[in-house]
């Protein structure tokens, strides 16, 4: 379905432990794997309300145990936070696929504190028992899921007009060292949209606008094509935002440089008319003496 670590199967085997009755944590792991099996056997477009209900039931069956374990100070608490966040992330993902935006936001919001906690590499490795053995998940195993959560939450908050939250989560996407250029570009576009709605027309927005255009020049040809096919924001969003800001602040010293760099980026992307306009505007900027 998506690139995601299947915890019980892909986690690193550490060492066998004594076979004992399943602990509350192991019961939670089993419930999570049943949830993942359901997702892995079903295409995103085929997920149904019954599937979502089944996922909620799996989580409900272990939620109290996970919440209780999370209050401790031991290794199990770290693992419990990991699985609680993973449960909530997956349920929120499917809820969003089914167009339940507010419900998806509710589940993802519940995961927020744990996701921020797990963004610290010091929170790893996460160790937990499964089928009589000890398993371990490393920070790099969780990196793609963390980026997916940040991206999804940022995008969803934008759709729900929760623009400040959208900026917070999309900024986290950009700060993640493993984020791809494509993901950074989409996050940059989302931040621009949110800040335009908030009317935050300061110089930092001018820089973000330029950064969005520069990221577009680093995209692969197939990614640039995907922007047009799926109607993602183009570099024209960055340019129109930059022009908007600079028209409000015509005396900024850096205005000429912003326009000049924008002209270069737009030319490389094939937006010749916009590039020509940006170049002309760069020549008209007259900073205060």
C-alpha positions as a Markdown table, in Angstrom:
| # | Residue | x | y | z |
|---|---|---|---|---|
| 1 | Unk | 0.0 | 0.0 | 0.0 |
| 2 | Unk | 2.6 | 2.5 | 1.1 |
| 3 | Unk | 6.3 | 2.3 | 2.0 |
| 4 | Unk | 6.1 | 1.4 | 5.6 |
| 5 | Unk | 8.1 | -0.9 | 8.0 |
| 6 | Unk | 6.0 | -3.9 | 8.9 |
| 7 | Unk | 7.1 | -4.0 | 12.5 |
| 8 | Unk | 6.8 | -7.6 | 13.5 |
| 9 | Unk | 8.3 | -8.9 | 10.2 |
| 10 | Unk | 10.9 | -6.3 | 9.2 |
| 11 | Unk | 12.2 | -5.3 | 12.7 |
| 12 | Unk | 15.7 | -6.4 | 13.6 |
| 13 | Unk | 15.9 | -9.6 | 15.6 |
| 14 | Unk | 17.9 | -9.1 | 18.8 |
| 15 | Unk | 17.8 | -12.2 | 21.0 |
| 16 | Unk | 15.4 | -14.9 | 22.1 |
| 17 | Unk | 13.6 | -14.5 | 25.4 |
| 18 | Unk | 11.8 | -16.9 | 27.6 |
| 19 | Unk | 8.4 | -17.9 | 26.2 |
| 20 | Unk | 5.8 | -16.5 | 28.5 |
| 21 | Unk | 2.1 | -15.5 | 28.2 |
| 22 | Unk | 1.6 | -12.5 | 25.9 |
| 23 | Unk | 2.1 | -9.2 | 27.7 |
| 24 | Unk | -0.2 | -6.2 | 27.1 |
| 25 | Unk | 2.5 | -4.7 | 24.9 |
| 26 | Unk | 2.7 | -7.9 | 22.8 |
| 27 | Unk | -1.1 | -8.0 | 22.5 |
| 28 | Unk | -0.9 | -4.4 | 21.1 |
| 29 | Unk | 1.7 | -5.5 | 18.6 |
| 30 | Unk | -0.5 | -8.3 | 17.4 |
| 31 | Unk | -3.4 | -6.0 | 17.1 |
| 32 | Unk | -1.3 | -3.5 | 15.1 |
| 33 | Unk | -0.1 | -6.3 | 12.8 |
| 34 | Unk | -3.7 | -7.4 | 12.1 |
| 35 | Unk | -4.5 | -3.8 | 11.2 |
| 36 | Unk | -1.5 | -3.6 | 8.9 |
| 37 | Unk | -2.4 | -6.9 | 7.3 |
| 38 | Unk | -5.8 | -5.5 | 6.4 |
| 39 | Unk | -4.2 | -2.4 | 4.8 |
| 40 | Unk | -1.6 | -4.5 | 2.9 |
| 41 | Unk | -4.3 | -6.7 | 1.4 |
| 42 | Unk | -6.4 | -3.7 | 0.2 |
| 43 | Unk | -5.7 | -0.9 | -2.3 |
| 44 | Unk | -6.2 | 2.6 | -0.9 |
| 45 | Unk | -9.1 | 3.2 | -3.3 |
| 46 | Unk | -10.8 | 0.0 | -2.1 |
| 47 | Unk | -10.8 | 0.7 | 1.6 |
| 48 | Unk | -14.3 | 0.7 | 3.0 |
| 49 | Unk | -16.2 | 2.0 | 6.0 |
| 50 | Unk | -16.2 | -1.5 | 7.4 |
| 51 | Unk | -12.4 | -1.6 | 7.0 |
| 52 | Unk | -12.1 | 1.6 | 9.0 |
| 53 | Unk | -14.4 | 0.3 | 11.7 |
| 54 | Unk | -12.3 | -2.8 | 12.0 |
| 55 | Unk | -9.1 | -0.7 | 12.4 |
| 56 | Unk | -10.8 | 1.3 | 15.1 |
| 57 | Unk | -11.9 | -1.8 | 16.9 |
| 58 | Unk | -8.3 | -3.2 | 16.9 |
| 59 | Unk | -7.1 | 0.0 | 18.4 |
| 60 | Unk | -9.9 | 0.2 | 20.9 |
| 61 | Unk | -9.1 | -3.3 | 22.2 |
| 62 | Unk | -5.6 | -2.2 | 23.2 |
| 63 | Unk | -5.9 | 1.5 | 23.7 |
| 64 | Unk | -6.2 | 1.4 | 27.5 |
| 65 | Unk | -3.2 | -0.9 | 27.9 |
| 66 | Unk | -1.1 | 1.4 | 25.6 |
| 67 | Unk | -2.1 | 4.5 | 27.4 |
| 68 | Unk | -1.2 | 2.9 | 30.8 |
| 69 | Unk | 2.1 | 1.7 | 29.5 |
| 70 | Unk | 3.0 | 5.1 | 28.1 |
| 71 | Unk | 2.9 | 6.5 | 31.7 |
| 72 | Unk | 5.8 | 4.4 | 32.8 |
| 73 | Unk | 9.5 | 5.4 | 32.5 |
| 74 | Unk | 10.9 | 2.1 | 31.1 |
| 75 | Unk | 11.6 | 0.6 | 27.7 |
| 76 | Unk | 8.0 | -0.6 | 27.4 |
| 77 | Unk | 6.8 | 3.0 | 27.6 |
| 78 | Unk | 8.9 | 4.0 | 24.6 |
| 79 | Unk | 7.5 | 1.0 | 22.6 |
| 80 | Unk | 4.0 | 1.8 | 23.7 |
| 81 | Unk | 4.3 | 5.4 | 22.4 |
| 82 | Unk | 5.6 | 4.0 | 19.2 |
| 83 | Unk | 2.7 | 1.7 | 18.7 |
| 84 | Unk | 0.1 | 4.2 | 19.8 |
| 85 | Unk | 1.4 | 6.7 | 17.3 |
| 86 | Unk | 1.5 | 4.1 | 14.6 |
| 87 | Unk | -2.1 | 3.0 | 15.3 |
| 88 | Unk | -3.4 | 6.6 | 15.2 |
| 89 | Unk | -1.4 | 7.4 | 12.1 |
| 90 | Unk | -2.8 | 4.5 | 10.1 |
| 91 | Unk | -6.4 | 5.0 | 11.2 |
| 92 | Unk | -6.1 | 8.7 | 10.4 |
| 93 | Unk | -4.7 | 7.8 | 6.9 |
| 94 | Unk | -7.6 | 5.6 | 6.0 |
| 95 | Unk | -10.1 | 8.0 | 7.4 |
| 96 | Unk | -8.7 | 10.7 | 5.1 |
| 97 | Unk | -8.8 | 8.3 | 2.2 |
| 98 | Unk | -12.5 | 7.9 | 2.9 |
| 99 | Unk | -13.0 | 11.7 | 2.9 |
| 100 | Unk | -13.5 | 11.9 | 6.7 |
| 101 | Unk | -11.2 | 14.9 | 7.1 |
| 102 | Unk | -12.3 | 16.0 | 10.6 |
| 103 | Unk | -12.1 | 12.4 | 11.9 |
| 104 | Unk | -8.6 | 12.0 | 10.3 |
| 105 | Unk | -7.6 | 15.2 | 12.0 |
| 106 | Unk | -8.9 | 13.9 | 15.4 |
| 107 | Unk | -6.8 | 10.7 | 15.1 |
| 108 | Unk | -3.7 | 12.5 | 13.8 |
| 109 | Unk | -3.9 | 15.1 | 16.5 |
| 110 | Unk | -3.9 | 12.4 | 19.2 |
| 111 | Unk | -0.7 | 11.1 | 17.7 |
| 112 | Unk | 1.0 | 14.5 | 17.5 |
| 113 | Unk | 2.9 | 14.4 | 20.9 |
| 114 | Unk | 4.1 | 10.9 | 20.3 |
| 115 | Unk | 5.2 | 11.8 | 16.7 |
| 116 | Unk | 7.2 | 14.8 | 18.0 |
| 117 | Unk | 8.8 | 12.5 | 20.7 |
| 118 | Unk | 9.7 | 9.9 | 18.0 |
| 119 | Unk | 11.3 | 12.6 | 15.8 |
| 120 | Unk | 14.2 | 12.6 | 18.2 |
| 121 | Unk | 16.7 | 9.9 | 17.2 |
| 122 | Unk | 17.4 | 9.5 | 20.9 |
| 123 | Unk | 14.0 | 7.9 | 21.2 |
| 124 | Unk | 15.4 | 4.9 | 19.3 |
| 125 | Unk | 16.0 | 2.1 | 19.1 |
| 126 | Unk | 12.5 | 0.9 | 20.2 |
| 127 | Unk | 12.6 | -2.7 | 21.6 |
| 128 | Unk | 9.5 | -4.9 | 22.2 |
| 129 | Unk | 8.7 | -8.6 | 22.6 |
| 130 | Unk | 7.0 | -10.5 | 19.9 |
| 131 | Unk | 6.3 | -14.3 | 19.7 |
| 132 | Unk | 8.9 | -15.1 | 22.3 |
| 133 | Unk | 11.6 | -13.0 | 20.8 |
| 134 | Unk | 12.9 | -9.4 | 21.3 |
| 135 | Unk | 12.5 | -7.1 | 18.3 |
| 136 | Unk | 14.0 | -3.7 | 17.6 |
| 137 | Unk | 13.2 | -0.8 | 15.4 |
| 138 | Unk | 15.8 | 1.9 | 14.5 |
| 139 | Unk | 15.2 | 5.6 | 13.8 |
| 140 | Unk | 15.9 | 5.1 | 10.1 |
| 141 | Unk | 13.1 | 2.5 | 10.0 |
| 142 | Unk | 10.6 | 5.1 | 11.1 |
| 143 | Unk | 11.9 | 8.1 | 9.1 |
| 144 | Unk | 9.6 | 7.6 | 6.1 |
| 145 | Unk | 6.5 | 7.2 | 8.3 |
| 146 | Unk | 7.4 | 10.4 | 10.2 |
| 147 | Unk | 7.7 | 12.4 | 7.0 |
| 148 | Unk | 4.4 | 10.9 | 5.8 |
| 149 | Unk | 2.7 | 12.0 | 9.0 |
| 150 | Unk | 4.1 | 15.5 | 8.9 |
| 151 | Unk | 3.2 | 15.9 | 5.2 |
| 152 | Unk | -0.3 | 14.5 | 5.7 |
| 153 | Unk | -1.0 | 16.5 | 8.8 |
| 154 | Unk | 0.3 | 19.7 | 7.2 |
| 155 | Unk | -1.8 | 19.2 | 4.1 |
| 156 | Unk | -4.9 | 18.2 | 6.1 |
| 157 | Unk | -4.6 | 21.3 | 8.3 |
| 158 | Unk | -4.4 | 23.4 | 5.2 |
| 159 | Unk | -7.6 | 21.9 | 3.9 |
| 160 | Unk | -9.4 | 22.5 | 7.2 |
| 161 | Unk | -8.2 | 26.1 | 7.2 |
| 162 | Unk | -6.0 | 25.5 | 10.3 |
| 163 | Unk | -3.2 | 27.5 | 8.6 |
| 164 | Unk | -0.9 | 28.0 | 11.6 |
| 165 | Unk | -0.9 | 24.3 | 12.3 |
| 166 | Unk | -0.3 | 23.6 | 8.6 |
| 167 | Unk | 2.8 | 25.7 | 8.6 |
| 168 | Unk | 4.1 | 24.1 | 11.8 |
| 169 | Unk | 3.8 | 20.6 | 10.4 |
| 170 | Unk | 5.1 | 21.4 | 6.8 |
| 171 | Unk | 8.1 | 23.2 | 8.3 |
| 172 | Unk | 8.9 | 20.0 | 10.1 |
| 173 | Unk | 8.8 | 18.2 | 6.7 |
| 174 | Unk | 11.5 | 20.6 | 5.4 |
| 175 | Unk | 13.6 | 20.2 | 8.6 |
| 176 | Unk | 13.7 | 16.4 | 8.2 |
| 177 | Unk | 17.1 | 15.5 | 6.7 |
| 178 | Unk | 15.7 | 12.5 | 4.9 |
| 179 | Unk | 12.9 | 14.4 | 3.1 |
| 180 | Unk | 13.2 | 14.2 | -0.7 |
| 181 | Unk | 13.2 | 17.3 | -2.9 |
| 182 | Unk | 9.7 | 16.4 | -4.1 |
| 183 | Unk | 8.4 | 16.3 | -0.5 |
| 184 | Unk | 10.2 | 19.5 | 0.3 |
| 185 | Unk | 8.7 | 21.1 | -2.8 |
| 186 | Unk | 5.1 | 20.1 | -1.8 |
| 187 | Unk | 5.7 | 21.3 | 1.7 |
| 188 | Unk | 7.1 | 24.6 | 0.5 |
| 189 | Unk | 4.0 | 25.1 | -1.7 |
| 190 | Unk | 1.7 | 24.3 | 1.2 |
| 191 | Unk | 3.5 | 26.8 | 3.4 |
| 192 | Unk | 3.1 | 29.5 | 0.8 |
| 193 | Unk | -0.6 | 28.8 | 0.4 |
| 194 | Unk | -1.1 | 29.0 | 4.2 |
| 195 | Unk | 0.9 | 32.2 | 4.7 |
| 196 | Unk | -1.0 | 33.8 | 1.8 |
| 197 | Unk | -4.3 | 33.0 | 3.6 |
| 198 | Unk | -2.9 | 34.5 | 6.8 |
| 199 | Unk | -1.6 | 37.6 | 4.9 |
| 200 | Unk | 1.9 | 37.2 | 6.4 |
| 201 | Unk | 3.5 | 39.4 | 3.8 |
| 202 | Unk | 7.0 | 40.0 | 5.3 |
| 203 | Unk | 10.4 | 39.4 | 3.9 |
| 204 | Unk | 10.6 | 35.9 | 5.1 |
| 205 | Unk | 7.7 | 35.1 | 2.8 |
| 206 | Unk | 9.7 | 36.5 | -0.1 |
| 207 | Unk | 12.5 | 34.1 | 0.7 |
| 208 | Unk | 10.1 | 31.2 | 1.0 |
| 209 | Unk | 8.6 | 32.1 | -2.3 |
| 210 | Unk | 12.0 | 32.1 | -4.0 |
| 211 | Unk | 13.0 | 28.8 | -2.2 |
| 212 | Unk | 9.8 | 27.2 | -3.7 |
| 213 | Unk | 10.9 | 28.2 | -7.2 |
| 214 | Unk | 14.4 | 27.0 | -6.7 |
| 215 | Unk | 13.2 | 23.6 | -5.4 |
| 216 | Unk | 11.1 | 23.3 | -8.5 |
| 217 | Unk | 14.3 | 23.6 | -10.6 |
| 218 | Unk | 15.7 | 20.5 | -8.8 |
| 219 | Unk | 12.7 | 18.3 | -9.5 |
| 220 | Unk | 13.0 | 15.4 | -11.9 |
| 221 | Unk | 11.2 | 15.6 | -15.3 |
| 222 | Unk | 8.6 | 13.0 | -14.2 |
| 223 | Unk | 7.9 | 15.0 | -11.0 |
| 224 | Unk | 7.4 | 18.2 | -13.0 |
| 225 | Unk | 5.0 | 16.3 | -15.3 |
| 226 | Unk | 3.2 | 15.0 | -12.2 |
| 227 | Unk | 2.7 | 18.6 | -11.0 |
| 228 | Unk | 0.8 | 19.4 | -14.2 |
| 229 | Unk | -1.2 | 16.1 | -14.4 |
| 230 | Unk | -2.3 | 16.1 | -10.8 |
| 231 | Unk | -2.6 | 19.9 | -10.6 |
| 232 | Unk | -0.2 | 20.5 | -7.8 |
| 233 | Unk | 1.0 | 24.1 | -7.3 |
| 234 | Unk | 3.6 | 25.1 | -9.9 |
| 235 | Unk | 6.5 | 27.5 | -9.5 |
| 236 | Unk | 4.1 | 30.2 | -10.6 |
| 237 | Unk | 2.7 | 30.1 | -7.1 |
| 238 | Unk | 6.1 | 31.1 | -5.8 |
| 239 | Unk | 6.5 | 33.9 | -8.3 |
| 240 | Unk | 3.0 | 35.4 | -7.8 |
| 241 | Unk | 3.6 | 35.3 | -4.0 |
| 242 | Unk | 7.0 | 36.9 | -4.4 |
| 243 | Unk | 5.6 | 39.6 | -6.6 |
| 244 | Unk | 2.8 | 40.3 | -4.2 |
| 245 | Unk | 5.2 | 40.8 | -1.3 |
| 246 | Unk | 7.6 | 42.9 | -3.2 |
| 247 | Unk | 4.9 | 45.2 | -4.5 |
| 248 | Unk | 3.9 | 45.9 | -0.9 |
| 249 | Unk | 7.6 | 46.6 | -0.1 |
| 250 | Unk | 9.1 | 48.3 | -3.2 |
| 251 | Unk | 12.0 | 49.8 | -1.3 |
| 252 | Unk | 13.5 | 46.6 | 0.1 |
| 253 | Unk | 17.2 | 46.4 | -0.7 |
| 254 | Unk | 17.0 | 42.8 | -1.7 |
| 255 | Unk | 14.0 | 43.2 | -4.1 |
| 256 | Unk | 16.2 | 43.4 | -7.2 |
| 257 | Unk | 18.1 | 40.2 | -6.2 |
| 258 | Unk | 14.8 | 38.3 | -5.5 |
| 259 | Unk | 13.4 | 39.2 | -8.9 |
| 260 | Unk | 16.7 | 38.3 | -10.6 |
| 261 | Unk | 16.9 | 34.9 | -9.0 |
| 262 | Unk | 13.2 | 34.3 | -9.7 |
| 263 | Unk | 13.8 | 35.2 | -13.4 |
| 264 | Unk | 16.6 | 32.6 | -13.6 |
| 265 | Unk | 14.5 | 29.9 | -12.0 |
| 266 | Unk | 11.5 | 30.6 | -14.1 |
| 267 | Unk | 13.5 | 30.5 | -17.3 |
| 268 | Unk | 15.0 | 27.1 | -16.4 |
| 269 | Unk | 11.5 | 25.8 | -15.8 |
| 270 | Unk | 10.2 | 27.1 | -19.2 |
| 271 | Unk | 8.0 | 29.9 | -17.9 |
| 272 | Unk | 9.5 | 32.4 | -20.4 |
| 273 | Unk | 6.8 | 35.1 | -20.0 |
| 274 | Unk | 7.1 | 35.2 | -16.2 |
| 275 | Unk | 10.9 | 35.0 | -16.4 |
| 276 | Unk | 10.9 | 38.0 | -18.7 |
| 277 | Unk | 8.6 | 40.0 | -16.5 |
| 278 | Unk | 10.7 | 39.2 | -13.4 |
| 279 | Unk | 13.8 | 40.3 | -15.1 |
| 280 | Unk | 12.2 | 43.6 | -16.1 |
| 281 | Unk | 10.9 | 44.1 | -12.6 |
| 282 | Unk | 14.4 | 43.5 | -11.1 |
| 283 | Unk | 15.6 | 46.6 | -13.1 |
| 284 | Unk | 12.8 | 48.8 | -11.8 |
| 285 | Unk | 13.6 | 48.2 | -8.1 |
| 286 | Unk | 15.0 | 51.4 | -6.6 |
| 287 | Unk | 15.9 | 50.9 | -3.0 |
| 288 | Unk | 15.8 | 54.0 | -0.7 |
| 289 | Unk | 19.2 | 55.8 | -0.7 |
